[in-house]
């Protein structure tokens, strides 16, 4: 086991991490996608790799994500792309490669963040609970609404590929209604939804008198259009229904038949989403956390503005 080196990852490890990803998940992680997801993340990244004979055989990484938590901006890490090569999983007994990586990862990030979060499948959940000490906050619930259930889009509705300078005043106003939400200034929104090389998002907005008064990002896959993120100006979300009507119109034009939302514990959209018609279903995964600050994670679980964009980096 002494031949396996466990250390912080660097950009030079990218080719080895991508090869490991291919071996474990049987899917490609392209160089462009890796650079976008990690090197170009406005909030940075941190990872631990395990290396054997010069080859990356383990990876435990987190994407930085700044959040507004009770009025204060704090850094969190969203953990994902975790992989261990099958050839080393049996090495080391109770302090195997996976455990050594997690211990190194959380020893480092625990000094700067109140908690880390993720959205594991059932197998990864069991492993994370047993070895990492993560715990489930709550299951993810989807709300699936036929596009025909929405009225016509408002006349001030528009769409495009990226947002401009008028987005920042909307964020500055919208953030005052959040007790817990990911930071969405213009730079982060354009990185997240415009610059991604392997997935297309459609930006949606409402503009009135030269001001942006509502915004959303839409991802269409087949007949499902996921409302990946959204912002409103009114603290109670009263101005969201016209925006969602515009999203339904845009989704229909892109060939979708269903708008997909996530239920959310907090944020201006909570009541509006709860009132939508349609089917509620378990998404098949929960949100979990590895906690260093109980007060922060309690506030997060109670009032986070929960949207699919927190998940679909994977």
C-alpha positions as CSV (number, residue, x, y, z in Angstrom):
1,X,0.0,0.0,0.0
2,X,3.0,2.3,0.5
3,X,3.4,2.5,-3.3
4,X,0.1,4.3,-3.6
5,X,0.7,8.1,-3.3
6,X,-2.3,10.2,-2.0
7,X,-1.9,13.9,-2.6
8,X,-3.6,17.1,-3.7
9,X,-4.5,17.2,-7.4
10,X,-3.1,19.7,-9.8
11,X,-4.1,20.7,-13.4
12,X,-1.3,18.4,-14.6
13,X,-3.3,15.4,-13.3
14,X,-6.1,16.2,-15.7
15,X,-5.3,13.5,-18.3
16,X,-4.9,10.8,-15.7
17,X,-8.2,11.9,-14.0
18,X,-10.0,11.8,-17.3
19,X,-8.6,8.3,-18.1
20,X,-9.7,7.1,-14.7
21,X,-13.2,8.6,-15.4
22,X,-13.4,6.6,-18.6
23,X,-12.3,3.3,-16.9
24,X,-14.7,3.7,-14.0
25,X,-17.8,5.3,-15.6
26,X,-17.4,4.1,-19.2
27,X,-18.0,7.7,-20.4
28,X,-15.7,10.4,-21.8
29,X,-14.7,13.5,-19.8
30,X,-13.3,15.7,-22.6
31,X,-10.4,18.0,-22.0
32,X,-12.7,21.0,-22.7
33,X,-15.3,19.8,-20.2
34,X,-12.6,19.2,-17.5
35,X,-11.1,22.7,-18.0
36,X,-14.6,24.3,-17.8
37,X,-15.7,22.3,-14.8
38,X,-12.4,22.7,-12.8
39,X,-9.9,25.2,-14.0
40,X,-12.4,27.8,-15.2
41,X,-14.7,27.5,-12.2
42,X,-14.9,31.1,-10.8
43,X,-14.8,29.7,-7.2
44,X,-12.0,27.3,-7.8
45,X,-11.7,23.6,-7.1
46,X,-9.9,21.2,-4.8
47,X,-9.2,17.5,-5.3
48,X,-7.2,14.6,-4.0
49,X,-5.7,11.9,-6.3
50,X,-4.2,8.5,-5.6
51,X,-1.3,7.6,-7.9
52,X,0.2,4.2,-8.5
53,X,3.2,3.7,-10.8
54,X,2.6,7.1,-12.3
55,X,-1.1,6.5,-13.1
56,X,-4.1,8.2,-11.4
57,X,-6.0,5.4,-9.7
58,X,-8.3,7.5,-7.5
59,X,-9.9,10.9,-7.5
60,X,-12.0,12.8,-4.9
61,X,-12.8,16.3,-6.1
62,X,-15.0,19.2,-5.2
63,X,-16.1,22.2,-7.3
64,X,-16.1,25.5,-5.4
65,X,-19.4,27.2,-5.1
66,X,-20.0,30.5,-3.2
67,X,-23.3,30.7,-1.3
68,X,-25.2,33.4,0.5
69,X,-25.7,31.9,3.9
70,X,-27.8,34.1,6.3
71,X,-26.5,37.2,4.6
72,X,-22.8,36.2,4.5
73,X,-21.0,34.9,1.4
74,X,-19.3,31.5,2.2
75,X,-17.5,29.0,0.1
76,X,-18.8,25.4,-0.2
77,X,-17.7,22.5,-2.2
78,X,-20.0,20.3,-4.3
79,X,-18.4,16.8,-4.4
80,X,-18.5,14.7,-7.5
81,X,-16.6,12.7,-10.1
82,X,-15.4,10.5,-7.3
83,X,-13.7,7.4,-8.7
84,X,-11.4,4.6,-7.5
85,X,-9.9,2.2,-10.0
86,X,-11.1,-1.4,-9.4
87,X,-7.5,-2.6,-9.3
88,X,-6.8,-0.8,-6.0
89,X,-10.1,-1.1,-4.2
90,X,-9.0,-4.1,-2.2
91,X,-5.7,-2.6,-1.2
92,X,-5.0,-1.4,2.3
93,X,-7.7,-2.9,4.4
94,X,-9.6,-0.4,6.5
95,X,-7.4,2.4,5.3
96,X,-7.8,1.8,1.6
97,X,-7.3,4.2,-1.2
98,X,-10.8,5.7,-1.0
99,X,-10.6,6.3,2.8
100,X,-7.2,7.9,2.5
101,X,-8.4,10.2,-0.2
102,X,-11.5,11.3,1.8
103,X,-9.5,11.8,5.0
104,X,-7.0,14.0,3.1
105,X,-9.8,15.9,1.3
106,X,-11.9,16.8,4.3
107,X,-8.9,17.5,6.5
108,X,-8.0,20.3,4.1
109,X,-11.4,21.7,3.1
110,X,-12.8,21.5,6.6
111,X,-10.5,24.4,7.5
112,X,-12.4,26.8,5.2
113,X,-15.9,25.6,4.6
114,X,-18.9,24.9,6.9
115,X,-19.9,21.8,4.9
116,X,-19.7,20.0,1.6
117,X,-22.6,18.6,-0.3
118,X,-23.4,16.2,-3.1
119,X,-26.1,14.1,-4.8
120,X,-25.1,10.5,-4.7
121,X,-26.7,7.4,-6.2
122,X,-27.8,4.7,-3.8
123,X,-24.4,2.8,-3.9
124,X,-22.4,6.0,-3.4
125,X,-24.7,7.1,-0.6
126,X,-24.0,3.9,1.4
127,X,-20.2,4.3,0.9
128,X,-20.3,8.0,1.8
129,X,-22.3,7.4,5.0
130,X,-20.0,4.5,6.1
131,X,-16.6,6.0,5.2
132,X,-17.0,9.7,4.9
133,X,-19.5,10.3,7.6
134,X,-21.9,12.1,5.3
135,X,-25.6,12.4,6.2
136,X,-28.8,12.8,4.2
137,X,-30.4,16.2,4.4
138,X,-33.5,15.4,2.4
139,X,-34.6,13.6,-0.8
140,X,-34.9,15.5,-4.1
141,X,-38.4,15.9,-5.4
142,X,-39.1,16.7,-9.0
143,X,-42.2,18.6,-10.1
144,X,-43.2,17.7,-13.7
145,X,-45.7,20.1,-15.3
146,X,-47.1,19.8,-18.8
147,X,-46.2,22.9,-20.9
148,X,-49.8,23.2,-21.8
149,X,-50.7,23.9,-18.2
150,X,-49.2,27.4,-18.5
151,X,-50.8,30.5,-20.0
152,X,-49.2,32.4,-22.9
153,X,-45.8,34.1,-22.3
154,X,-46.0,37.8,-21.3
155,X,-45.1,40.4,-23.9
156,X,-41.9,41.4,-22.1
157,X,-40.5,37.8,-22.3
158,X,-37.3,37.2,-24.2
159,X,-34.5,34.6,-24.6
160,X,-30.9,34.3,-25.7
161,X,-27.5,32.7,-25.1
162,X,-26.0,34.8,-22.3
163,X,-26.7,37.7,-20.0
164,X,-25.3,41.2,-20.1
165,X,-24.8,44.0,-17.6
166,X,-28.4,44.4,-16.7
167,X,-28.3,41.0,-15.0
168,X,-26.3,42.2,-12.1
169,X,-29.0,44.7,-10.7
170,X,-31.5,41.8,-10.8
171,X,-29.1,39.6,-8.8
172,X,-28.4,42.4,-6.3
173,X,-32.1,42.8,-5.7
174,X,-33.0,39.1,-5.8
175,X,-30.3,38.1,-3.3
176,X,-31.9,40.1,-0.5
177,X,-34.8,37.6,-0.5
178,X,-32.5,34.6,0.1
179,X,-31.5,33.2,3.4
180,X,-29.5,30.5,1.5
181,X,-28.7,30.4,-2.2
182,X,-25.8,30.0,-4.6
183,X,-24.2,33.3,-5.8
184,X,-25.4,34.1,-9.3
185,X,-23.7,37.2,-10.5
186,X,-23.2,37.7,-14.3
187,X,-19.7,36.1,-14.4
188,X,-20.9,32.9,-12.7
189,X,-24.1,32.7,-14.7
190,X,-22.4,33.0,-18.0
191,X,-19.7,30.5,-17.0
192,X,-22.3,28.1,-15.7
193,X,-24.9,28.3,-18.5
194,X,-23.1,29.8,-21.6
195,X,-19.5,28.6,-21.5
196,X,-20.1,24.9,-20.9
197,X,-18.7,23.1,-24.0
198,X,-20.8,19.9,-23.8
199,X,-24.3,21.0,-22.8
200,X,-26.7,23.7,-24.2
201,X,-28.8,26.0,-22.0
202,X,-31.2,28.6,-23.1
203,X,-31.3,31.8,-21.1
204,X,-34.8,33.3,-20.5
205,X,-35.7,36.6,-19.1
206,X,-38.3,39.4,-18.7
207,X,-37.3,43.0,-19.4
208,X,-39.2,46.1,-18.7
209,X,-38.1,49.7,-19.2
210,X,-34.6,48.5,-20.0
211,X,-34.3,46.5,-16.8
212,X,-34.2,42.7,-16.4
213,X,-37.0,41.8,-14.0
214,X,-36.8,38.0,-14.1
215,X,-34.4,35.3,-15.3
216,X,-34.2,31.5,-15.8
217,X,-32.0,28.9,-17.5
218,X,-33.5,26.0,-19.4
219,X,-32.0,22.7,-20.4
220,X,-34.0,20.6,-22.9
221,X,-33.4,16.9,-23.3
222,X,-35.9,15.1,-25.4
223,X,-39.4,15.9,-24.2
224,X,-38.3,17.2,-20.8
225,X,-37.2,20.8,-20.2
226,X,-35.5,21.4,-16.9
227,X,-35.7,24.8,-15.3
228,X,-32.2,24.6,-14.1
229,X,-32.2,27.9,-12.3
230,X,-34.3,31.1,-11.9
231,X,-34.4,34.5,-10.2
232,X,-37.2,36.9,-9.4
233,X,-37.3,40.4,-8.0
234,X,-40.3,40.0,-5.6
235,X,-39.5,38.3,-2.2
236,X,-42.7,36.2,-2.4
237,X,-42.1,35.1,-6.0
238,X,-45.3,36.8,-7.2
239,X,-43.6,37.7,-10.4
240,X,-42.5,34.1,-11.2
241,X,-45.6,32.7,-12.9
242,X,-45.2,34.9,-16.0
243,X,-41.5,33.9,-16.2
244,X,-42.5,30.2,-16.0
245,X,-45.1,30.8,-18.7
246,X,-42.3,32.1,-20.9
247,X,-40.2,29.0,-20.1
248,X,-43.1,26.8,-21.1
249,X,-43.4,28.6,-24.4
250,X,-39.7,28.3,-25.1
251,X,-39.7,24.6,-24.1
252,X,-42.5,23.9,-26.5
253,X,-40.6,25.6,-29.3
254,X,-37.6,23.4,-28.5
255,X,-39.7,20.2,-28.7
256,X,-40.4,19.6,-25.0
257,X,-43.7,18.6,-23.5
258,X,-42.9,18.9,-19.8
259,X,-41.3,21.5,-17.6
260,X,-39.3,20.0,-14.7
261,X,-38.6,21.8,-11.5
262,X,-37.2,20.9,-8.1
263,X,-39.2,21.4,-4.9
264,X,-37.3,23.8,-2.7
265,X,-37.3,24.3,1.1
266,X,-36.8,28.1,0.7
267,X,-36.5,31.0,-1.6
268,X,-39.1,33.1,-3.4
269,X,-40.2,30.2,-5.6
270,X,-41.2,27.9,-2.7
271,X,-44.9,28.8,-2.7
272,X,-45.2,29.2,-6.4
273,X,-43.6,25.8,-7.1
274,X,-45.8,24.1,-4.5
275,X,-48.9,25.5,-6.2
276,X,-48.0,24.2,-9.7
277,X,-50.1,21.3,-11.2
278,X,-48.4,18.2,-12.3
279,X,-46.7,15.1,-11.0
280,X,-44.5,15.0,-8.0
281,X,-41.8,12.2,-8.0
282,X,-38.7,11.2,-6.2
283,X,-35.7,12.1,-8.3
284,X,-33.9,9.0,-7.2
285,X,-31.2,10.6,-5.1
286,X,-31.0,12.8,-2.0
287,X,-28.8,15.8,-1.1
288,X,-26.2,14.8,1.5
289,X,-23.6,16.8,3.5
290,X,-20.3,16.3,5.3
291,X,-20.7,18.8,8.1
292,X,-18.2,20.9,10.0
293,X,-20.6,23.7,11.2
294,X,-24.0,22.4,12.4
295,X,-25.7,25.8,12.4
296,X,-24.8,26.5,8.8
297,X,-26.0,23.1,7.5
298,X,-29.3,23.5,9.5
299,X,-30.0,26.8,7.9
300,X,-29.1,25.4,4.5
301,X,-31.5,22.4,4.9
302,X,-34.3,24.7,6.2
303,X,-34.1,27.5,3.7
304,X,-32.0,26.8,0.6
305,X,-33.1,28.0,-2.8
306,X,-32.7,24.5,-4.3
307,X,-32.4,24.3,-8.1
308,X,-31.1,21.6,-10.5
309,X,-28.1,23.7,-11.4
310,X,-26.6,22.7,-8.0
311,X,-26.6,19.1,-9.3
312,X,-26.1,19.1,-13.1
313,X,-22.4,19.8,-13.1
314,X,-22.1,16.0,-13.1
